[in-house]
Amino acid sequence: MNDLLRPGATFPDYELPDQNGVRRRLSKLQGQDPIALMLARGGYCPKEDLQHQWLASMQSEIQVGYCRLITISTDTQLQSLEWRTRLGAHWPFLSDPDRQLQRELDIQEYTDPKHDPMIPHTVLLEPGLKVYKVYNGYWYFGRPTTEELRQDFRSITRAHRPDWDITAPALRRQWESGDRTSFYPYKS
C-alpha cells in the first residue's frame, strides 16, 4: 500500500471537478472538520452503490456532527452527477476520469480492465487531511459499517474539538470571560 494511505500520513490536497464541473480542493472542502473520503469505483458498481445508499441515509447525522463526506471516483462529471442525484446525496462527488489518484496512490484495480477503476477505499481524515484510518473496500465487508464510521468520527472529534467535554470548569471560565477560541467554530 502507498505510504499516503497509512495512518498519520498527510493525504494529498487534490483539486478535482465536482459533479457540476466546479474544481474543488480537498482542504477547502474539509475546512476544520473530519472527513470520510470514499475512493470509489463509480456508480456502475453495486457494492459502491450500496455503501453510498447507507451513507446517504446517514448524511444528516454526519452533517449535524460537523463531519463531512466526499466521494472521488473515476466516473466522468456527468456520471458523478447522475449517481449523486440517483442517491439523493448532498456531498461532493469529485470526478477523476484521468485516474490521477489511481496512479499516484497506486490503487489500480487490475482485476477489472474493462472499467479500470481505483481499488475502493474509505479514508477517514482528521483536520489537515491527516489520515486517521483506511478501509480497503475491494471486498464489500472491508468497508466500514455505519457504527464503525460513527466510532471513527467520535474518536477524531474527541481529539480535535477543545470543547468536547463542555463540563470542564476551565471551559466554563473561558466562556464566561468572553474568550470563545475553544468553542466551535473556534474563532476569536
C-alpha positions in Angstrom: 0.0 0.0 0.0 1.1 3.5 -0.8 2.6 5.4 2.2 0.0 8.2 1.6 -2.7 5.7 2.6 -1.4 5.0 6.1 -2.5 6.4 9.4 -0.5 9.5 10.3 0.2 10.4 6.6 -1.0 13.6 5.1 -3.3 12.9 2.2 -2.6 14.8 -0.9 -4.6 18.0 -1.4 -6.1 17.1 -4.7 -8.1 19.5 -6.7 -10.7 17.9 -9.0 -14.0 18.8 -10.7 -17.2 18.1 -8.7 -20.4 16.8 -10.1 -21.2 20.2 -11.6 -17.7 20.8 -13.1 -16.5 23.2 -10.4 -12.9 22.5 -9.4 -12.8 21.8 -5.7 -9.7 21.4 -3.4 -9.9 18.8 -0.7 -8.5 21.1 2.0 -11.2 23.8 1.2 -13.9 21.1 1.3 -12.6 19.9 4.7 -12.3 23.2 6.4 -11.7 22.2 10.1 -13.9 19.1 10.0 -13.3 15.4 9.9 -13.9 13.7 6.5 -14.9 10.2 5.3 -13.4 10.2 1.9 -14.6 7.4 -0.4 -12.2 6.5 -3.2 -14.8 4.7 -5.3 -15.1 2.5 -8.4 -18.0 4.5 -9.6 -21.8 4.4 -9.8 -21.8 1.3 -12.0 -20.7 -0.9 -9.1 -23.4 -2.4 -6.9 -21.0 -2.5 -3.9 -20.3 1.2 -4.3 -24.0 1.9 -4.8 -25.0 0.1 -1.6 -22.3 1.8 0.5 -23.4 5.2 -0.8 -27.0 4.4 -0.2 -26.4 3.9 3.5 -24.1 7.0 3.5 -27.0 9.0 2.0 -29.3 7.7 4.8 -26.8 9.0 7.4 -25.8 12.2 5.7 -27.9 14.4 8.1 -26.3 12.7 11.1 -22.9 13.3 9.7 -23.7 16.9 9.0 -25.0 17.7 12.5 -21.9 16.1 13.9 -19.8 18.6 11.9 -18.2 16.0 9.8 -18.1 15.6 6.0 -18.4 13.1 3.2 -16.6 13.3 -0.1 -16.6 10.8 -2.9 -13.9 10.6 -5.6 -14.4 8.2 -8.5 -13.1 7.5 -11.9 -16.6 8.4 -13.3 -17.0 11.3 -15.6 -18.6 14.5 -14.4 -21.9 13.5 -15.9 -21.8 10.0 -14.4 -20.9 11.5 -11.0 -23.9 13.9 -11.2 -26.3 11.2 -12.2 -25.0 8.8 -9.4 -25.2 11.6 -6.8 -28.7 12.6 -8.0 -30.0 9.0 -8.0 -28.8 8.5 -4.4 -30.2 11.8 -3.2 -26.7 12.6 -1.8 -25.8 16.2 -0.8 -22.0 15.9 -0.5 -19.4 16.5 -3.3 -18.7 13.8 -5.8 -15.4 14.6 -7.4 -14.5 13.2 -10.8 -11.1 11.7 -11.8 -11.6 10.1 -15.2 -7.9 10.7 -15.9 -7.1 8.4 -12.9 -4.6 10.7 -11.3 -5.3 9.3 -7.8 -5.3 5.8 -9.1 -1.7 6.3 -10.4 -0.3 8.5 -7.6 -1.8 6.3 -4.8 -1.0 3.1 -6.7 -4.5 1.7 -6.3 -5.4 0.5 -9.8 -7.9 -2.4 -9.6 -6.1 -4.5 -12.1 -8.8 -7.2 -11.9 -11.2 -5.0 -13.8 -9.5 -3.9 -17.0 -12.9 -3.0 -18.6 -13.6 -0.2 -16.2 -10.1 0.4 -14.9 -11.3 1.7 -11.5 -9.5 2.5 -8.3 -9.4 -0.1 -5.6 -12.1 1.3 -3.3 -11.0 2.7 0.0 -12.8 4.7 2.7 -10.2 7.1 4.2 -11.0 8.8 7.5 -9.2 12.2 7.6 -8.6 14.3 10.6 -8.3 18.1 10.1 -5.3 19.0 8.0 -6.0 16.0 5.7 -4.2 13.7 8.2 -5.0 10.1 7.6 -6.7 8.6 10.7 -7.8 5.2 9.3 -8.1 3.4 6.0 -10.6 0.7 5.0 -9.8 -1.3 1.9 -13.2 -1.9 0.2 -12.2 -4.3 -2.6 -14.5 -6.7 -0.9 -17.7 -5.2 0.4 -17.1 -6.3 4.0 -13.8 -4.5 4.0 -15.7 -1.2 4.1 -16.7 0.4 7.4 -20.1 -0.2 8.8 -22.3 2.7 9.9 -21.3 2.0 13.5 -17.6 1.9 12.7 -17.9 5.2 10.9 -19.7 6.7 13.9 -16.9 5.5 16.2 -14.2 6.8 13.9 -15.9 10.2 13.7 -16.3 10.2 17.5 -12.6 9.5 18.1 -11.5 12.1 15.6 -13.9 14.7 17.0 -12.9 14.0 20.6 -9.3 14.5 19.7 -9.8 17.7 17.7 -12.6 19.6 19.5 -11.3 21.5 22.5 -14.9 21.8 23.8 -15.6 18.1 23.6 -16.1 18.0 27.4 -18.2 21.1 27.9 -18.5 20.3 31.6 -14.8 21.1 32.2 -14.6 24.0 34.7 -11.8 25.7 32.7 -14.0 25.8 29.6 -16.8 27.4 31.6 -14.4 30.1 33.0 -13.1 30.7 29.5 -16.7 31.1 28.2 -17.7 33.4 31.0 -14.6 35.6 30.3 -15.8 36.1 26.7 -13.0 34.0 25.2 -14.6 31.9 22.5 -11.5 30.4 20.9 -12.1 26.9 22.3 -15.7 26.8 21.2 -16.9 25.7 17.8 -16.5 27.2 15.2 -13.2 28.2 17.0 -12.9 31.8 16.0 -11.7 34.6 18.3 
